[in-house]
Amino acid sequence: MIKQIKYFQAVVRNKSFTEAAEECYISQSAISQQMRALERELGVTLLNRQNRRISLTPAGEYFYKQSLTLMEDFEKLCRETARIARSETAELRIGYLKCYGGVEFQMAVAAFSEEYPKVSVRIINGSHEELYNELRLGNVDLILSDQRRAFSDEYVNSVLAVRECCIEIAARSSLSARESVEAEELKNVPCILIASLGQQENERIYYREIIGIKSEIIFAENLEEARLMVLGGKGFMPVDGIRNPSFQETAVCRIGLTRRKKPIKRKYCAFWKADNSGYYIEAFAEILKEQFQNQE
């Protein structure tokens, strides 16, 4: 039946038995016979044939749409079966925000690796735009990122948490004893952001226009460098993650960031391509979501 479905899809695409036969390298009579055999097996009429014109019946329309997904899954099944036969190592490629300061991602990787020890996990980090591009180009399977654009049907958009924004600031700062601070009050304190050279302007625009940071912005390459800058009293760092992490150092304080007395919030999601949904991707996404729920 798989071959018949492929022939059926070719007929629908070309709207012609003749052109479908040429595409599939068989005769027109053969493809017509295969279509009649498929309809007999299903017990329904899929195609209306009138004056050399072809159209789908309602049942044919439904069967065609569902068959596209079926064939994609079948091809993935064949590829995975062939990979296992060649004894290749399964690989999961994951990306996460380089500025993310929570422990959920690390805990999810550890839990996944314990449950699936034969799966190789490859990890990259980057800014929001860098991760989006890596996912779009197929260089990663799943990313942990914040939501900065409208959800697209091309991706699975699994919401993990909506968190209040915080900043990290040196404990010796006069602001450190407060529960929260207004973005406006930080206008004379440099803001430390984490971004590569090519992404600095994107991050600057986002934090100025969306988050509302008005102070001087300076950049660090990674979280460790940025945190050392905070410890050195060079400014404050917006952070992603829970308000009071267990790893927080006594020399650094994490306080809430507000605008007009209301907490600034960000939505964190796991994203992956809708046409690349696989067992390991969904398994990791579920473990990641559990880790976020455990931290609430």
Secondary structure, DSSP 8 states (H G I E B T S, - for coil): -HHHHHHHHHHHHHT-HHHHHHHHTS-HHHHHHHHHHHHHHHTS--EEEETTEEEE-HHHHHHHHHHHHHHHHHHHHHHHHHHHHTT---EEEEEEETTB--SHHHHHHHHHHHH-TTSEEEEEEE-HHHHHHHHHTTS-SEEEEE--S---TTEEEEEEEEEE-EEEEETTSTTTTSSEEEGGGGTTS-EEEE--GGGHHHHHHHIIIII---S-EEEESSHHHHHHHHHTTS-BEEEBS-SS-TT--TTEEEEEEEETTEE-EEEEEEEEEGGG--HHHHHHHHHHHHHHHHT-
